[in-house]
Amino acid sequence: MTFRWLYPFAAAAILFGLLVALAWPASAAPAAAVPRDAGCAASLAAANTQGDDLRVLGCDPAGRGLAVVALGDPATARSVAVIVPGSDTDLHSIAKPLSWARALRAAAGPDTAVVVWVGYRTPQGLGLDAASGAPARAGAPALDTFVESVRAAHVAGPPHLTVVAHSYGAVVAALAAPDLDADDLVLLASPGARADDVADLHTRAHVFAARAPADWMRWVPSIEIGDLGHGADPASPSFGATLLPTTGVTAHDRYLAPGSATLDAVAAVASSPDAAVASSREAAVTSSPAAAVSA
């Protein structure tokens, strides 16, 4: 037996839910610092160490789980890069962003420590959760606090600090930007920045962005209606970010893969703390013919 008469009611319910989301944006409690559960940390390290200097800074097994993992020592490294992943990333799916961290550290050199920060409850799938700003609003203050803690714990003077945010993680980083104590902010494959342009981010950081022609994110409309959608694409020329090359980026999750021009450019940004090389660094990441990111 079919119940086709229910279809209009189901459609009406979905429409009502969308209208509620538009009129009353969901709120969530700000994420707390990720605790370090000893058993969780030991299991995470055992599963992910590949003969390298992997340090579990935080591990929370509750629910889907949260984790903060570093390659190298953020307290002594001359430069620190913090990777903020996007949807569907948690304690049990951290292997992918850890592979990005390994590639970035190999490209940037041993003087750069790379941290994977899964310190917020990421959206699951591509539904309303990923289209809304609620998870990002909860995660942004926690990202600000974590970056401040990295600076405070550094024992050799302030490090050069770069936040590298991917996909929905870029929404988190963009909302965190006004209070983000970072020198550089890199937004990769962002669905939007919830800001009109770089000035609207109100950040002291130099803002970089990239979106590859092969990335399915190009189909996401740059709109913001109530709390649905994330607004302007930071990789559009009008946004005002420094555009990174994307040659060799073959998919949404391949920006920091070996062979990607974006990986090399992000490594140059993250490993160049001296003001004397700032202008040459910017020239390096913008001189490639592939630096113009397609809209």
C-alpha positions as CSV (number, residue, x, y, z in Angstrom):
1,M,0.0,0.0,0.0
2,T,1.3,3.4,-0.9
3,F,0.6,6.6,1.0
4,R,1.0,9.2,-1.7
5,W,-1.5,11.4,0.2
6,L,1.3,11.9,2.8
7,Y,3.7,13.4,0.3
8,P,2.2,17.0,0.5
9,F,2.4,16.8,4.2
10,A,6.0,15.7,4.2
11,A,6.9,18.4,1.8
12,A,5.1,21.0,4.0
13,A,7.0,19.7,7.0
14,I,10.3,20.1,5.2
15,L,9.4,23.6,4.1
16,F,8.3,24.5,7.6
17,G,11.7,23.3,8.9
18,L,13.5,25.4,6.4
19,L,11.5,28.5,7.4
20,V,12.2,27.9,11.1
21,A,15.9,27.6,10.3
22,L,15.7,30.9,8.4
23,A,13.8,32.8,11.0
24,W,15.5,31.4,14.1
25,P,19.1,30.4,13.6
26,A,20.1,27.4,15.7
27,S,22.4,28.1,18.6
28,A,24.9,25.8,20.3
29,A,27.0,26.1,23.4
30,P,30.6,27.2,22.6
31,A,32.9,24.2,22.3
32,A,35.2,23.7,25.3
33,A,38.9,22.9,25.1
34,V,39.5,19.3,24.2
35,P,40.5,17.3,27.3
36,R,43.2,14.7,27.1
37,D,41.8,11.4,28.2
38,A,44.8,9.1,28.7
39,G,43.3,6.0,27.3
40,C,41.9,7.8,24.3
41,A,45.3,9.5,23.6
42,A,47.2,6.2,23.9
43,S,44.8,4.5,21.4
44,L,44.9,7.4,19.0
45,A,48.7,7.5,19.1
46,A,49.1,3.8,18.6
47,A,46.7,3.8,15.6
48,N,48.3,6.8,13.8
49,T,52.0,7.0,14.6
50,Q,54.0,6.3,11.5
51,G,57.5,6.6,13.0
52,D,57.2,10.4,13.2
53,D,57.0,12.9,16.0
54,L,53.2,12.6,16.6
55,R,51.9,14.2,19.8
56,V,48.3,13.8,21.1
57,L,47.5,17.2,22.7
58,G,43.8,16.4,23.3
59,C,41.6,13.4,23.0
60,D,37.9,13.2,24.0
61,P,36.1,9.9,23.3
62,A,32.7,11.1,24.2
63,G,30.1,10.9,21.3
64,R,31.8,11.0,17.9
65,G,35.0,12.1,19.7
66,L,37.3,15.1,19.4
67,A,41.1,15.2,19.0
68,V,44.0,17.6,18.7
69,V,47.2,16.0,17.3
70,A,50.5,17.6,16.4
71,L,53.4,16.6,14.2
72,G,56.4,18.3,15.8
73,D,56.4,20.4,19.0
74,P,54.2,23.5,18.8
75,A,56.0,24.8,21.9
76,T,59.4,25.1,20.3
77,A,58.9,25.1,16.5
78,R,59.7,28.4,14.7
79,S,56.4,28.2,12.8
80,V,53.1,26.5,13.6
81,A,50.3,25.6,11.2
82,V,46.9,24.6,12.6
83,I,44.7,22.6,10.2
84,V,40.9,23.0,10.8
85,P,39.0,20.2,9.0
86,G,35.4,20.3,7.9
87,S,32.3,18.1,7.9
88,D,32.4,14.5,8.9
89,T,35.7,14.8,10.7
90,D,36.0,13.4,14.3
91,L,38.2,11.2,16.5
92,H,37.5,8.2,14.3
93,S,38.1,9.9,10.9
94,I,41.2,11.9,11.7
95,A,43.4,9.8,9.4
96,K,42.7,12.0,6.3
97,P,43.6,15.4,7.9
98,L,46.6,13.7,9.5
99,S,47.8,12.8,6.0
100,W,47.4,16.5,5.0
101,A,49.5,17.4,8.1
102,R,52.2,15.0,7.1
103,A,52.4,16.3,3.6
104,L,52.4,19.9,4.8
105,R,55.1,19.3,7.3
106,A,57.2,17.5,4.7
107,A,56.8,20.4,2.3
108,A,57.4,23.2,5.0
109,G,60.3,21.6,6.7
110,P,61.2,20.5,10.3
111,D,61.1,24.0,11.7
112,T,57.3,24.0,11.2
113,A,55.0,22.0,13.5
114,V,51.6,21.1,12.1
115,V,48.5,20.6,14.3
116,V,45.3,19.0,13.3
117,W,42.6,20.6,15.4
118,V,39.3,18.7,15.6
119,G,38.0,20.8,18.5
120,Y,34.4,21.3,17.5
121,R,31.5,19.0,16.6
122,T,31.6,19.0,12.8
123,P,28.5,18.8,10.6
124,Q,27.6,15.3,9.4
125,G,26.8,14.9,5.7
126,L,25.6,17.7,3.5
127,G,22.2,18.5,5.1
128,L,20.9,21.5,7.1
129,D,23.7,21.1,9.6
130,A,26.3,21.8,7.0
131,A,24.3,24.6,5.5
132,S,23.8,26.4,8.8
133,G,26.2,28.4,10.9
134,A,25.4,26.8,14.2
135,P,28.4,24.4,14.3
136,A,30.7,27.1,13.2
137,R,29.5,29.6,15.8
138,A,30.1,26.9,18.5
139,G,33.6,26.1,17.2
140,A,34.9,29.6,16.5
141,P,35.6,30.7,20.1
142,A,37.3,27.3,20.8
143,L,39.6,27.9,17.8
144,D,40.4,31.4,19.1
145,T,41.2,30.0,22.5
146,F,43.3,27.1,21.1
147,V,45.4,29.5,19.0
148,E,46.0,31.7,22.0
149,S,47.1,28.7,24.0
150,V,49.6,27.8,21.4
151,R,51.1,31.2,21.5
152,A,51.1,31.3,25.3
153,A,52.8,27.9,25.6
154,H,55.6,28.7,23.1
155,V,59.0,28.8,24.9
156,A,61.1,30.5,22.2
157,G,59.3,33.7,21.5
158,P,56.1,34.1,19.5
159,P,55.9,31.6,16.6
160,H,54.8,32.4,13.1
161,L,51.3,31.0,13.2
162,T,49.1,30.0,10.3
163,V,45.6,28.6,10.4
164,V,44.8,26.4,7.4
165,A,41.0,25.7,7.2
166,H,39.3,23.3,4.8
167,S,35.7,23.2,3.6
168,Y,33.3,23.8,6.6
169,G,36.4,24.4,8.7
170,A,36.9,27.6,6.7
171,V,33.5,28.8,7.9
172,V,34.7,28.2,11.5
173,A,37.9,30.0,10.9
174,A,36.2,32.9,9.2
175,L,33.9,33.4,12.1
176,A,36.9,33.1,14.5
177,A,38.9,35.6,12.4
178,P,38.2,38.9,14.4
179,D,39.8,37.4,17.5
180,L,42.1,34.9,15.9
181,D,45.7,35.5,16.9
182,A,47.2,34.2,13.7
183,D,49.6,35.7,11.2
184,D,48.1,34.0,8.2
185,L,44.6,32.6,7.5
186,V,44.3,30.1,4.6
187,L,40.7,29.2,3.5
188,L,40.6,26.2,1.2
189,A,37.5,24.9,-0.6
190,S,35.3,27.1,1.5
191,P,31.5,27.0,1.1
192,G,31.6,30.7,2.1
193,A,33.0,33.0,4.7
194,R,29.9,34.6,6.2
195,A,31.6,37.9,5.3
196,D,31.4,40.1,2.2
197,D,35.2,40.5,1.8
198,V,38.5,40.4,3.6
199,A,37.8,43.7,5.4
200,D,34.6,42.3,6.7
201,L,36.6,39.5,8.4
202,H,38.1,42.1,10.8
203,T,41.3,40.1,11.1
204,R,44.9,41.1,11.4
205,A,45.9,38.0,9.5
206,H,46.9,37.9,5.9
207,V,44.1,36.0,4.2
208,F,44.8,33.4,1.4
209,A,42.2,31.3,-0.4
210,A,41.9,28.6,-3.0
211,R,39.2,26.6,-4.8
212,A,40.1,24.3,-7.6
213,P,38.1,23.9,-10.9
214,A,37.8,20.2,-10.1
215,D,36.2,20.8,-6.7
216,W,32.5,20.1,-6.4
217,M,32.3,23.0,-4.1
218,R,32.0,25.2,-7.2
219,W,28.4,24.1,-7.4
220,V,27.5,25.5,-3.9
221,P,25.8,28.9,-4.3
222,S,27.4,31.8,-2.6
223,I,24.3,32.9,-0.8
224,E,23.3,33.6,2.8
225,I,19.6,33.6,3.6
226,G,19.0,33.8,7.3
227,D,21.2,31.1,8.7
228,L,21.3,29.0,5.6
229,G,24.3,29.3,3.3
230,H,27.6,30.9,4.0
231,G,27.8,33.8,1.7
232,A,30.6,35.1,-0.4
233,D,33.3,32.7,-1.7
234,P,36.6,33.8,-0.3
235,A,38.3,32.5,-3.5
236,S,36.4,34.9,-5.7
237,P,38.6,37.8,-6.9
238,S,36.2,40.4,-5.4
239,F,36.7,39.0,-1.9
240,G,40.2,40.4,-1.8
241,A,42.2,37.4,-0.5
242,T,45.5,36.4,-2.0
243,L,44.7,33.5,-4.3
244,L,46.8,30.4,-4.2
245,P,47.5,28.2,-7.2
246,T,45.5,25.0,-7.6
247,T,47.4,23.0,-10.3
248,G,47.3,19.4,-9.4
249,V,44.3,19.6,-7.1
250,T,42.0,16.9,-8.4
251,A,39.3,16.7,-5.8
252,H,37.7,18.5,-2.8
253,D,40.1,16.8,-0.3
254,R,43.3,17.0,-2.4
255,Y,44.5,20.5,-1.7
256,L,47.2,19.3,0.7
257,A,48.1,16.2,-1.2
258,P,51.6,15.6,-2.6
259,G,51.9,17.0,-6.1
260,S,49.5,19.8,-5.4
261,A,50.6,23.4,-6.1
262,T,48.4,24.5,-3.3
263,L,50.4,22.3,-0.9
264,D,53.6,24.0,-1.9
265,A,52.1,27.4,-1.6
266,V,50.6,26.8,1.8
267,A,54.0,25.4,2.9
268,A,55.6,28.6,1.8
269,V,53.1,30.7,3.7
270,A,53.4,28.6,6.9
271,S,57.2,28.4,7.0
272,S,58.0,32.0,6.3
273,P,57.9,33.9,9.6
274,D,60.3,36.7,8.8
275,A,59.0,40.0,7.6
276,A,61.9,40.3,5.2
277,V,60.6,37.4,3.2
278,A,56.9,38.3,3.3
279,S,56.9,40.1,0.0
280,S,58.8,37.3,-1.8
281,R,56.4,34.7,-0.2
282,E,53.4,36.5,-1.6
283,A,55.0,36.8,-5.0
284,A,55.7,33.1,-4.9
285,V,52.1,32.1,-4.3
286,T,50.6,34.5,-6.8
287,S,53.0,34.2,-9.7
288,S,51.8,30.9,-11.0
289,P,49.4,31.0,-14.0
290,A,47.1,28.7,-12.0
291,A,46.8,31.3,-9.2
292,A,43.5,32.6,-10.6
293,V,40.9,30.4,-9.0
294,S,37.8,29.8,-11.1
295,A,34.5,31.0,-9.7
